[in-house]
Amino acid sequence: RHQLTSLPRYIATVETSKHRHFQFLDATVLPDNKLLAIATADALHLGVLSSLAHVEWALATGSRLGVGNDPVYVKTRCFETFPFPTDDTGLTPTLGGSIRSLAEQIDAHRKGRQAAHETVTLTGMYNVLDKLRRGEALTAKDKVMHEQALVGVLGSLHDDLDAAVLQAYGLPTHASTDDILAHLVQLNAQRAQEEAQGRVRWLRPAFQNPQNSLQIQEHLAHDQQAPEPD
């Protein structure tokens, strides 16, 4: 709750869910013990977490629960160990902007469809999308969900997001699950070595490392005010 204090919104995912999806929640919504809250309002983070790269990582590192053997998102294993893309992996300002835009579109699309049709649920949307990707026939109920939720549009947005995030990791769009996981494991080991040497890639440096962030801001302000050399 302390981490959410200054944020207008935050990212959330249900701890145990058939499909791993993330969304923005308004800061006025207080998460309970089954809702995992990630204290950032940046759509870049939402996009990366919503991508195939992170979903595969979460499925591989998380656990399973219940009769349906549903995936459980374990914070310490799925989130804290996950290496986000940075400029040294292939993330550029332009690519970051594309990921943010696609994440906002996905979040708005799902919320808009749910607002328009009270029977549309996130689980229902992704059940249909999963069937489409597997090439399975849709039932009459599935077809109604497909039409009301515009699942084809949702799938297209996710495809574009997956391609953009893989590019941010320096991976091809056709990278296999094994290729993605091997790359992320290698990147995780590299980040662990960096942290052992004192370099931490904070997601919210102003909150997580405020003293150092203040020093950087003061240094930049000083550089901007410094007179040009003769």
C-alpha positions as CSV (number, residue, x, y, z in Angstrom):
1,R,0.0,0.0,0.0
2,H,2.9,2.4,0.7
3,Q,4.3,1.8,-2.8
4,L,0.9,2.6,-4.4
5,T,0.5,5.9,-2.5
6,S,1.7,8.3,-5.2
7,L,0.5,6.3,-8.2
8,P,-2.7,7.0,-10.2
9,R,-2.9,3.4,-11.2
10,Y,-1.0,0.1,-10.8
11,I,-0.6,-3.2,-12.5
12,A,-2.4,-6.3,-11.2
13,T,-2.7,-10.0,-11.9
14,V,-4.7,-12.7,-10.1
15,E,-2.4,-15.0,-8.2
16,T,-4.0,-18.2,-9.6
17,S,-5.5,-18.0,-13.1
18,K,-6.0,-20.2,-16.1
19,H,-4.6,-17.5,-18.3
20,R,-1.8,-15.2,-17.2
21,H,-2.9,-11.6,-18.0
22,F,-2.1,-8.2,-16.4
23,Q,-4.1,-5.1,-16.3
24,F,-4.1,-1.5,-14.9
25,L,-6.3,-0.9,-11.9
26,D,-7.2,2.6,-10.5
27,A,-5.3,3.4,-7.4
28,T,-8.6,3.7,-5.5
29,V,-9.0,-0.1,-5.9
30,L,-7.3,-1.8,-2.9
31,P,-5.8,-5.2,-3.7
32,D,-6.6,-8.2,-1.5
33,N,-4.4,-11.1,-0.7
34,K,-5.2,-13.0,-4.0
35,L,-4.4,-10.1,-6.2
36,L,-0.7,-9.5,-6.9
37,A,-0.1,-5.7,-7.2
38,I,2.9,-4.3,-9.1
39,A,3.5,-0.7,-8.1
40,T,4.2,1.0,-11.4
41,A,2.0,3.1,-13.6
42,D,4.3,2.8,-16.7
43,A,2.6,1.1,-19.6
44,L,6.0,-0.2,-20.7
45,H,6.0,-2.5,-17.7
46,L,2.5,-3.6,-18.4
47,G,3.5,-4.4,-22.0
48,V,6.5,-6.4,-21.1
49,L,4.6,-8.3,-18.4
50,S,1.7,-9.0,-20.9
51,S,4.0,-10.3,-23.6
52,L,4.8,-13.9,-24.6
53,A,8.3,-13.5,-23.1
54,H,7.1,-12.9,-19.6
55,V,4.1,-15.3,-19.8
56,E,6.5,-18.2,-20.8
57,W,8.8,-17.2,-18.0
58,A,6.0,-17.1,-15.5
59,L,4.7,-20.5,-16.6
60,A,8.2,-22.0,-16.3
61,T,9.1,-20.5,-12.9
62,G,5.7,-20.5,-11.2
63,S,3.7,-23.3,-9.6
64,R,0.4,-25.0,-10.2
65,L,-2.7,-25.4,-8.1
66,G,-6.1,-27.1,-8.0
67,V,-8.0,-29.6,-10.0
68,G,-7.5,-27.6,-13.2
69,N,-3.7,-27.4,-12.5
70,D,-4.0,-23.7,-13.0
71,P,-0.8,-21.6,-13.1
72,V,0.1,-19.7,-9.9
73,Y,2.1,-16.5,-10.2
74,V,4.7,-16.6,-7.5
75,K,6.0,-13.1,-6.9
76,T,9.5,-14.1,-5.7
77,R,10.1,-16.5,-8.6
78,C,8.0,-15.1,-11.5
79,F,8.5,-11.4,-11.0
80,E,11.6,-10.7,-8.9
81,T,13.8,-12.9,-11.0
82,F,12.5,-11.6,-14.4
83,P,15.0,-9.5,-16.4
84,F,13.2,-6.6,-18.1
85,P,14.6,-5.4,-21.4
86,T,16.9,-2.3,-21.4
87,D,18.8,-0.3,-23.9
88,D,21.6,-2.9,-23.9
89,T,19.3,-5.7,-24.9
90,G,17.7,-3.8,-27.8
91,L,15.1,-1.5,-26.2
92,T,15.1,1.8,-28.0
93,P,13.0,4.9,-27.1
94,T,10.9,4.3,-30.3
95,L,10.4,0.6,-29.5
96,G,9.5,1.5,-25.9
97,G,6.9,3.9,-27.2
98,S,5.4,1.2,-29.4
99,I,5.2,-1.2,-26.4
100,R,3.5,1.4,-24.2
101,S,1.0,2.2,-27.0
102,L,0.1,-1.5,-27.5
103,A,-0.2,-2.2,-23.8
104,E,-2.6,0.8,-23.4
105,Q,-4.6,-0.4,-26.4
106,I,-4.9,-4.0,-25.0
107,D,-5.9,-2.7,-21.6
108,A,-8.5,-0.3,-23.1
109,H,-9.8,-2.9,-25.5
110,R,-10.6,-5.4,-22.8
111,K,-12.1,-2.9,-20.4
112,G,-14.2,-1.4,-23.3
113,R,-15.6,-4.8,-24.3
114,Q,-16.4,-5.7,-20.7
115,A,-18.2,-2.3,-20.3
116,A,-20.2,-2.9,-23.4
117,H,-21.2,-6.5,-22.6
118,E,-21.7,-7.7,-19.0
119,T,-21.2,-11.3,-20.0
120,V,-17.7,-10.7,-21.3
121,T,-14.9,-11.7,-18.9
122,L,-11.2,-11.8,-19.2
123,T,-11.2,-15.6,-18.8
124,G,-13.8,-15.9,-21.6
125,M,-11.8,-13.7,-23.9
126,Y,-8.6,-15.6,-23.5
127,N,-10.4,-19.0,-23.6
128,V,-11.5,-18.1,-27.1
129,L,-8.2,-16.6,-28.1
130,D,-6.5,-19.8,-26.9
131,K,-8.8,-21.9,-29.0
132,L,-8.2,-19.8,-32.1
133,R,-4.4,-20.1,-31.7
134,R,-4.7,-23.9,-31.3
135,G,-6.9,-24.1,-34.3
136,E,-9.8,-25.6,-32.3
137,A,-13.5,-25.3,-33.3
138,L,-15.5,-22.6,-31.5
139,T,-18.8,-23.6,-29.8
140,A,-21.9,-21.4,-30.1
141,K,-21.0,-19.8,-26.8
142,D,-17.5,-19.2,-27.9
143,K,-18.7,-17.5,-31.1
144,V,-20.8,-15.1,-29.1
145,M,-17.8,-14.2,-26.9
146,H,-15.6,-13.9,-30.1
147,E,-18.1,-11.3,-31.5
148,Q,-18.8,-9.4,-28.3
149,A,-15.2,-9.2,-27.2
150,L,-13.7,-8.7,-30.6
151,V,-11.2,-11.4,-29.8
152,G,-9.6,-11.1,-33.3
153,V,-8.6,-7.6,-32.5
154,L,-7.3,-8.6,-29.1
155,G,-5.2,-11.4,-30.7
156,S,-3.8,-9.0,-33.3
157,L,-2.7,-6.5,-30.6
158,H,-1.1,-9.3,-28.6
159,D,0.8,-10.5,-31.7
160,D,2.1,-7.0,-32.3
161,L,3.1,-6.6,-28.6
162,D,4.9,-10.0,-28.6
163,A,6.9,-9.0,-31.7
164,A,7.9,-5.6,-30.2
165,V,9.0,-7.1,-26.8
166,L,11.0,-9.9,-28.5
167,Q,12.7,-7.2,-30.6
168,A,13.5,-5.3,-27.3
169,Y,15.3,-8.5,-26.2
170,G,17.2,-8.8,-29.5
171,L,15.2,-11.9,-30.4
172,P,13.4,-12.8,-33.7
173,T,9.6,-12.8,-33.8
174,H,9.7,-16.6,-34.5
175,A,11.8,-17.4,-31.4
176,S,10.7,-20.7,-29.8
177,T,9.8,-21.0,-26.1
178,D,13.1,-22.8,-25.5
179,D,15.0,-19.9,-27.2
180,I,13.1,-17.3,-25.2
181,L,13.7,-19.0,-21.9
182,A,17.4,-19.7,-22.6
183,H,17.9,-16.0,-23.4
184,L,16.1,-14.9,-20.3
185,V,18.0,-17.3,-18.0
186,Q,21.3,-16.0,-19.5
187,L,20.1,-12.4,-19.0
188,N,19.1,-13.2,-15.4
189,A,22.6,-14.5,-14.6
190,Q,24.1,-11.4,-16.2
191,R,21.9,-9.1,-14.0
192,A,22.8,-11.1,-10.9
193,Q,26.5,-10.5,-11.6
194,E,25.7,-6.8,-12.1
195,E,23.9,-6.6,-8.8
196,A,26.7,-8.4,-7.0
197,Q,28.9,-5.5,-8.2
198,G,26.5,-2.9,-7.0
199,R,24.5,-2.1,-10.2
200,V,20.8,-2.5,-9.8
201,R,18.3,-1.7,-12.6
202,W,15.5,-0.2,-10.7
203,L,12.0,-0.2,-12.3
204,R,11.1,2.9,-10.2
205,P,14.4,4.5,-9.3
206,A,12.8,7.6,-7.8
207,F,10.9,5.4,-5.3
208,Q,13.3,2.5,-4.9
209,N,16.6,4.4,-4.8
210,P,15.5,8.0,-4.1
211,Q,18.9,9.2,-2.7
212,N,20.8,8.2,-5.9
213,S,18.0,9.5,-8.1
214,L,18.2,12.9,-6.4
215,Q,22.0,13.0,-6.9
216,I,21.5,12.3,-10.6
217,Q,18.9,15.0,-11.0
218,E,21.1,17.5,-9.2
219,H,24.0,16.5,-11.5
220,L,21.9,17.0,-14.6
221,A,20.6,20.3,-13.4
222,H,24.2,21.5,-12.7
223,D,25.3,20.4,-16.2
224,Q,22.5,22.3,-17.8
225,Q,23.4,25.5,-15.8
226,A,27.2,25.2,-16.4
227,P,28.6,27.9,-18.8
228,E,30.0,26.7,-22.1
229,P,33.8,26.5,-22.3
230,D,35.5,29.3,-24.4
